[in-house]
Amino acid sequence: MWVYLGLLVLILFLYHKWSANHWRRCGVDGPVPLPLVGNLLEYILAKKHFGEVYQKVYKSYSSASYVGIYRLLNEPAILVRDLDFVKDVFVRKFNAYHDNSVMIDPKLDPLAMSNPFYAKGDRWKLLRSQLAPLFTSSKVKSLFPLVYDVCQKFEKYVARGPDNQYNAFEAKDLCSKFTIEVMASCGFGLNGEAFTNPNSEFAKFGEQIYSPTFWTFLQSVGGHFLPPVSKILRLPSIPKNIQRWLTIIAKEVIRRRETENGTRNDFLQLISDTKENDKILSENEVLGHCSTLLIEGFETSSTLMAYCLYELAINPDIQKAVHEELDRVLVKHNRTITYESLQEMNYLNSAMLETLRMHPVMSATVKLCTEDTELPPQYPGGRPVTIPAGTSIVVPVMAIQYDPELYPKPNTFNPERFNDENQGSRNKYSFLSFGEGPRICIGMRFGMMQSKAGLATILYKYNVRLSPKTQVPTKPTPATYLLNPESGLWMNFERRLRKL
């Protein structure tokens, strides 16, 4: 027995030595990996979010166009540094990098199969073509009245004050209530009761889907780094009970509208109309699109809103400038937030984009090289390198957006970086919070609209102050794939005395 055990250890050792030298054999520079965990030890030990780990590697190879790294089980990957290479990945050589690397099991995640983010090959084009008509400027504008109704509920909820021992609101929880209510209304035509009933189904959904837990950490590791392990452990990207609940909700609303011949201006109606007119959507695709809209629209926007409130709270001069803009704009619109008034809130828009620069919801985008591809030299004067199909390409969004060569004083919150003049003079591939190219975030317009409406609702009436309970600077939790604060963003709201 000991002989066999010794042979097994020897085989594992030799395998590690072989795999750990992959990039050296290719002539690509990079950090030395550890057995099994590659260069992600701090992430596996839950000491850092993987975006922070990639940022550390990015900083260590400042003169390289890219770095050879190792992910879990010593999977070789390329971490991109050069913005010209970033452009290749997202646009110029899109055909070689068009797939996202994350994988799902259709048996475990039937609803996620209709999410363009997970789709491979030509299927993502089909799914995107089905969803794109829902997010035109005119469609987004037509949904604003539903968002405004939720803004009024939001304002009343904040006015009642916090109901906890800390006498403060936790911003992520607060903003999640807003976005889940928006998506319940705009997605399904339902009252989510997020502001009135902590035990409502939508409120429970909001708590479960992305709250940092050991389970979400396993889902993140499995789904995004070790798909085979995720399959063995049966770890779906969307919890099974959530999948069942979403299916029941969507089917019930569809059945009721068909029975009563009722219609409503919301996403579910738009999807159902597409199914009826074009005959191209199956029932599972309708349900999948509904779940995609609910999940994506809820989490990403609430994270943006929460971090924006946090940054404004620790930068009172910038918050004052936002207040002055809101007063100036809304006095022209009868002190009412309208779709047109949102278009005039340029400084608030810049503050939101600066928030996304500092706190990108997805701290890295990982693409899959779909064909053997020649890379430019890693260093000036070097030789090109050919990588095989199947190689993961890591675009470290957070690292790029904290590069002092691209953003001087990157740890300083400065909305002026995103005024028209500065945006026009900067390389567009230095800001990747929405992605770029053909697979850029399809719901960007709607997400920014609902987030801006929610923020304007609060900031027009209140000064935002940090509670002593809030950790400064905030640190992202390693437990979730998307960026989330580790210890909460606790805030106090004080009524403003407006001059206008």
C-alpha angles and dihedrals in degrees: 000000000000089000091056091045090051091050090050092051090048092050091049090048093050091046090053092049091049096046093041090059096051096109093040089057088050092050094246121138121226147127120301111254129228121229114282097346098061109192094335101085094123090051094049090049087052091238096121139017110252089244088063091049091053089047091056091053091045091056093047095061102044096156096047126096089214140352132228107233137170124229126193117327084018093286105176115235138167119238110206122222106159115083091215087059089048088056089051091053096048103032125354098050096022092139089064095048106028098122126080110229097230114105132201135192111239090212092055096036110031092154093050089057087079094053110104089213091068098036121110133207118349093344093080089058091054094047093045091050089054094050101036095078089060092063105048116130091255093050092048090049091050090057094053095092089060091049091048091054089055090047089060091052088047092054093050092049093053091045090059089060132227120313103210142087093262094059088223139099121245100226099214092050091045094049091044088059089054097048095043088052090049092049093046089055100036093037105040107005090245137131104243092196089214092143097044109031120043089190096054117126093243091050091052090048090053092051096047106040100067108001109133110257138141086260093056089047090055090047090051094048094043102041098041104029109019111026094169090055090048089053093049092048090042094234109166120198088232114043113249095240089053091050091052092047094049091049093051093047095048094044092049094051092046092048092048093051093048091049095046095036087233128155134190134185099250140109095268091055092048091050092046091050090052090052091049097044102039100028089215102113123083120209090255090053091051090051091044093051090049092052091046092053093046096047098040095042093048104048105036096048095045090053092050092049094047095049091045091055089048093052093046090049093055092041104053094171090058091045088053090053090051090050091051091051092049091050092048095047101040096048085067091053100051090266089291127125108238133170089253093050091054089060089059095053095093098153092050088050090053090049090053092050091048088051089054090049092055097035108029109185089222106042092192138016117214118201129187119232103231098191138024103283135189114228124204118252114294091223131023110278093018130120128265116259127216116215123195127243111272095044114136116235113205117204102193099211097180093046092051092048091052095048107124090210088063100030115026112219090011094186091061117093104231119163090187087079086075102048115118095262097050095042091052093052096049128084105262091221091064089077113057106155090120095034120238142248127025092339097050113142106291095203096049095116095049093043093053092045096053093041093050092047091051094046093046090051092057100035094049090060104028147048110223119223129179118245115230086244091071118099113231119230094029119228126210118240116241089213096084131052092221117063114271132162114260100218105020134263105256117193144176123215120212122191113252126230101219122205094206 
